[in-house]
């Protein structure tokens, strides 16, 4: 079979006339130009653009890793993390070499501000607390969040991923739901979930008083899942639970995907994992739509909206004074509800898990915390004012958040050209803010930075560092600081108080200390604790 030529096409188009040379040029020329254009765009995206940006930064003295086509440092990071995960670590709090081995080495070699490669994109690591604070403060709107929108849609968009006016509007609407006054009204829900957890633990005793072993990582995921289902959806608690179970599966599937995300269109590949993620996403959205539409009708009819996050959000949306086209739509509310789970459930269970592990390693602090709790509440249910006054418990939680920050790193991107620490960054540069490295920096926290010393927080957060500088960012900083931080601290205090009132705990011989960074800072092999009834 002969190859088609431009002439033949010319003949067919021109009804028998001999084809002229321009038709042949058109036939070959247009596709060739299209292919060249696509190749140029790909080269610009994967090679020329990144090299230009990196060159501009290196020209100002920034050092870092060399670009390796096409995935940058991602494969090396995956390899180093896998290697670190293969070995447990001694039961101490110097966890950075295990949790972020490559990041630690890069910063050691190239300094606190240095270049790494996230796939084809240069990313500057900024491990200087003052610079991190400036970036997160975002005074002049020079930074935006670095989110992968395609993945975001499968997990949750919502407040955490928006920018500009949309973010400001959603933050205004959501803020009232997290006011202390509203949280106070959620306390009975926190308390009920904690009591149910204690009842579950008691049922494991099966009539004996003897010690028993539990994986508290699982227990706290159940607890915080219950708390967020109850506080987000109130009476629709059981449907909420189903939604959050699906969300949990979704999170596991996303983690499997993330290492391939630099491959263009990877999410559209017909893999089993991709198919299940899309199915889950549809089911979650369908269930949420049902709950939201029912509740929206009730709010519009002036019925009680309820004290749960959904009701408060719908009420605040209706009272916002915004014209109806600027209020949150059902789609918007769906994304915010999905986000509550991701932002609020896992982070708090991580905090509680490491708190029990650390208090098992440091029984003297467990004892001090119990004394404080018993003198504040005896065996009664903890109340809002009492919880707000706890000093030792707060110091302990802060020290755990410092050593084991649930969100290990934060990221941003320059939106406009900007100077940071004497370096001019063009627009579009990714920034990685390694909270865990800053929290473990001996120059900032002193030689004992890797030790558990809650007393460093005795005079408050601002006096906790050696240098008196702000270097404690477990909830972020600036306008995008965690909207749920008071919610999380209240929930963690309530759970810890109830546990201290009822049980003494220590590490099980089967426990292996193995923190690792998944979406948040997980215990790789669970957290087996032995509990003894008091
Ligand atoms: C110990 C528990 C928690 C930790 C450590 C934590 C940590 C964080 C951090 C570091 C950020 C800032 C992210 C950034 O700047 O890129 C953030 C934002 C956020 N958190 Fe939390 N969080 C916790 C609990 C919660 C809870 C309980 C909720 C809700 C029920 C929540 C909802 C959010 C939301 C909606 C945002 C986005 C705020 C915005 O962009 O305006 N978080 N969280």
Boltz pocket constraint, residues with backbone or C-beta under 6 A from the ligand:
constraints:
  - pocket:
      binder: B
      contacts: [[A, 145], [A, 159], [A, 160], [A, 161], [A, 171], [A, 339], [A, 340], [A, 343], [A, 344], [A, 345], [A, 347], [A, 348], [A, 351], [A, 405], [A, 406], [A, 407], [A, 410], [A, 411], [A, 473], [A, 474], [A, 475], [A, 476], [A, 477], [A, 479], [A, 480], [A, 481], [A, 482], [A, 483], [A, 484], [A, 485], [A, 487], [A, 488]]
      max_distance: 6.0
